[in-house]
Amino acid sequence: PFVTDATVKEVKAENSMGEYISVKENTIELTFPLSPDDIIYGLGEQMGGINKRGRKYRSFFFFYPCHTEDKEALYGAHNFFVLSGKENFGIFIDFPGEIHWDMGFYKEDEISVVITGTDADIYEISGNSEMEIIKEFRELIGKSYLPPMWAFGYQQSRWSYPNKEQIDRIVKGYEDADIPL
């Protein structure tokens, strides 16, 4: 629907994912095989562990006040993952709309990604290791914003404080332990 400017590096357009990609009505579907020992990293802040395998996710900006294990989306959309195992590659999808990620949830030997539109830019990133793939991805999207030093403090939630006295005790505990907030 619009240019996102998510990438800073010019890349030659080509379709090397022919067997893995299909366009149906108003969606693009990517399907990749999974070997038994494959690990899937990425997708940003999502529920579950560091290995995203065996779960499903939804890239769509939505705020849930109650984070439970059954949630498929959190605050943001980080449309990048790395498959590490029998094959090593990364996929970045530059698309501002909704994307559904099935990382071996319905079929344990398959990744299925459904993009709810046909105007996505899809980048396949190859490398011999996870670090090579991530390095190439970082070159594609550019350097991250580095926040000021004061922003590196430990984050404390705004939820679940019944009164001012409890908040004061928590703040004092951080001060006593010399942990910045």
Protein Blocks (a to p, Z undefined) as FASTA:
>chain_A
ZZfklafbdcddddfklmmpccehjaccddddddfkbcceejijaeddfblghiacdddd
dddfbdcfkbcbdfbdcdbdcdedjbccddddddfbdcdddehklmmkbccdddebjkbc
cdddddfbfklmmmmmmmmnopaddddfklmpccddfehiabfklmmmmmmmmmmnopaZ
Z
